[in-house]
Amino acid sequence: MLEKMKVAVIGPGVMGEAILSCLVNSHICAPQNVTISGPEAERNQHLQDLYHVQITTDNGQAVANADFIVLAVKPQRFNQVARSIKGKLKPDAVVLSVIAGIKLESLAKALDHANIVRTMPNTPVRISKGITVWTTTESVTEAQKQSTIDLLTTLGEEVYVDDESYLDMATAVSGTGPAYVFLFMEAMIDAAVHLGFPRRIAEQLVSQTILGSVEFYRLSKDHPAKLRNEVTSPGGTSAEALYYLEKAGFRTAISRAILAAYERSQELGQGIQTKLDSSKE
Ligand SMILES: NC(=O)c1ccc[n+]([C@@H]2O[C@H](COP(=O)([O-])OP(=O)(O)OC[C@H]3O[C@@H](n4cnc5c(N)ncnc54)[C@H](OP(=O)(O)O)[C@@H]3O)[C@@H](O)[C@H]2O)c1
């Protein structure tokens, strides 16, 4: 279905380009059926040169004939964008938002539009290895849900949830998740360099260890604790290292960090832009 549809992407930033490139490179959409809209003509021209899509600086013009509209702007720009496209959407068009924190009800109200898909992707969508959690308003039809799956599958894996509250949870786990993984990688690489490895080798050792461990976990289908036990011989090196990680509160730190991200996601959804409450720390 998506092949025949006209798609508009509002917001030519990191997420907007990721979605644009996956749509075009997967050949699910013909470039002439895709329009990207953003305020900077130079940035739009750059994307047209790369992906041969239609470009405009006028959001209203971008959505006028679109069947699928992707909103990929920062939360603080949403109201401005809503004003620019409200009343210009086709009644049966689907608006898919990747904007963190803004709820279905707020999206529908600001756009005066019924068919809304709310998603939470993560940055590996840039190489079609992301994971996107999504939900919809009630009026979105089964056919439109299938088109949503077709679109999101070009970005990696997708998980549909029928309860919107999972979106804030997904923000804390998979949306923010790459930040935790990159920090962990950084710490391991720095430790390997500290031991004496050249940085290039340290980076190779760490990235392949993480990649291989994840693929091994997925193929074996065992619980991570079982796989960890297999590399933890009594009195050995893993046991020694794990003792120090647990002693330093590794598990609690991860758990607390994810809870903090979840709470922050809820705050942002309520329009609380700055974190004034330091009592939680
Ligand atoms: N990056 C992530 O890891 C991630 C993950 C999940 C969800 N998200 C969500 O994705 C959304 C976009 O994030 P991002 O990282 O892609 O941000 P970004 O790189 O800043 O992209 C936002 C784009 O929107 C453009 N823009 C600003 N005002 C506009 C308007 N009135 N009409 C059309 N375009 C406008 C910006 O142009 P200018 O730069 O010229 O202002 C920019 O190109 C956010 O809501 C975020 O919550 C991001």
The ligand as an SDF file (V2000), in Angstrom:
LIG
                    3D

 48 52  0  0  0  0  0  0  0  0999 V2000
   17.4290   11.6460   17.9210 N   0  0  0  0  0  0  0  0  0  0  0  0
   16.9400   10.6310   18.6400 C   0  0  0  0  0  0  0  0  0  0  0  0
   17.6360    9.7640   19.1740 O   0  0  0  0  0  0  0  0  0  0  0  0
   15.4430   10.4830   18.7980 C   0  0  0  0  0  0  0  0  0  0  0  0
   14.9290    9.2440   19.2240 C   0  0  0  0  0  0  0  0  0  0  0  0
   13.5450    9.1300   19.3380 C   0  0  0  0  0  0  0  0  0  0  0  0
   12.7180   10.2150   19.0550 C   0  0  0  0  0  0  0  0  0  0  0  0
   13.2700   11.3940   18.6690 N   0  0  0  0  0  0  0  0  0  0  0  0
   12.3750   12.5240   18.3870 C   0  0  0  0  0  0  0  0  0  0  0  0
   12.5510   12.9200   17.0520 O   0  0  0  0  0  0  0  0  0  0  0  0
   12.2400   14.3100   16.9410 C   0  0  0  0  0  0  0  0  0  0  0  0
   13.2950   14.9590   16.0740 C   0  0  0  0  0  0  0  0  0  0  0  0
   14.5440   14.7980   16.7020 O   0  0  0  0  0  0  0  0  0  0  0  0
   15.8960   15.0260   15.8930 P   0  0  0  0  0  0  0  0  0  0  0  0
   16.9910   14.4690   16.7300 O   0  0  0  0  0  0  0  0  0  0  0  0
   15.7230   14.5670   14.4820 O   0  0  0  0  0  0  0  0  0  0  0  0
   15.9570   16.6480   15.9120 O   0  0  0  0  0  0  0  0  0  0  0  0
   16.7040   17.6150   14.8950 P   0  0  0  0  0  0  0  0  0  0  0  0
   17.8790   16.9520   14.2870 O   0  0  0  0  0  0  0  0  0  0  0  0
   16.8720   18.9280   15.5900 O   0  0  0  0  0  0  0  0  0  0  0  0
   15.6170   17.7940   13.7220 O   0  0  0  0  0  0  0  0  0  0  0  0
   14.5040   18.6340   13.8010 C   0  0  0  0  0  0  0  0  0  0  0  0
   14.3280   19.2620   12.4300 C   0  0  0  0  0  0  0  0  0  0  0  0
   13.1060   19.9970   12.4180 O   0  0  0  0  0  0  0  0  0  0  0  0
   13.3580   21.2130   11.7230 C   0  0  0  0  0  0  0  0  0  0  0  0
   12.3500   22.1930   12.0460 N   0  0  0  0  0  0  0  0  0  0  0  0
   12.3570   23.1340   13.0250 C   0  0  0  0  0  0  0  0  0  0  0  0
   11.2290   23.8790   12.9690 N   0  0  0  0  0  0  0  0  0  0  0  0
   10.5030   23.3750   11.9250 C   0  0  0  0  0  0  0  0  0  0  0  0
    9.2520   23.7200   11.3710 C   0  0  0  0  0  0  0  0  0  0  0  0
    8.5020   24.7300   11.8560 N   0  0  0  0  0  0  0  0  0  0  0  0
    8.8250   23.0110   10.3110 N   0  0  0  0  0  0  0  0  0  0  0  0
    9.5520   22.0020    9.7940 C   0  0  0  0  0  0  0  0  0  0  0  0
   10.7530   21.6270   10.2880 N   0  0  0  0  0  0  0  0  0  0  0  0
   11.2070   22.3160   11.3500 C   0  0  0  0  0  0  0  0  0  0  0  0
   14.7490   21.5940   12.1830 C   0  0  0  0  0  0  0  0  0  0  0  0
   15.2990   22.5790   11.3340 O   0  0  0  0  0  0  0  0  0  0  0  0
   16.3810   23.6080   11.9590 P   0  0  0  0  0  0  0  0  0  0  0  0
   17.5320   22.7750   12.4390 O   0  0  0  0  0  0  0  0  0  0  0  0
   16.7230   24.4820   10.7990 O   0  0  0  0  0  0  0  0  0  0  0  0
   15.6810   24.3200   13.0790 O   0  0  0  0  0  0  0  0  0  0  0  0
   15.4410   20.2400   12.0650 C   0  0  0  0  0  0  0  0  0  0  0  0
   15.8590   20.0040   10.7490 O   0  0  0  0  0  0  0  0  0  0  0  0
   12.2100   14.8800   18.3630 C   0  0  0  0  0  0  0  0  0  0  0  0
   10.8890   15.2340   18.7060 O   0  0  0  0  0  0  0  0  0  0  0  0
   12.7040   13.7540   19.2330 C   0  0  0  0  0  0  0  0  0  0  0  0
   11.9550   13.7030   20.4410 O   0  0  0  0  0  0  0  0  0  0  0  0
   14.6190   11.5560   18.4990 C   0  0  0  0  0  0  0  0  0  0  0  0
  1  2  1  0
  2  3  2  0
  2  4  1  0
  4  5  1  0
  4 48  2  0
  5  6  2  0
  6  7  1  0
  7  8  2  0
  8  9  1  0
  8 48  1  0
  9 10  1  0
  9 46  1  0
 10 11  1  0
 11 12  1  0
 11 44  1  0
 12 13  1  0
 13 14  1  0
 14 15  2  0
 14 16  1  0
 14 17  1  0
 17 18  1  0
 18 19  2  0
 18 20  1  0
 18 21  1  0
 21 22  1  0
 22 23  1  0
 23 24  1  0
 23 42  1  0
 24 25  1  0
 25 26  1  0
 25 36  1  0
 26 27  1  0
 26 35  1  0
 27 28  2  0
 28 29  1  0
 29 30  1  0
 29 35  2  0
 30 31  1  0
 30 32  2  0
 32 33  1  0
 33 34  2  0
 34 35  1  0
 36 37  1  0
 36 42  1  0
 37 38  1  0
 38 39  2  0
 38 40  1  0
 38 41  1  0
 42 43  1  0
 44 45  1  0
 44 46  1  0
 46 47  1  0
M  CHG  2   8   1  16  -1
M  END
$$$$
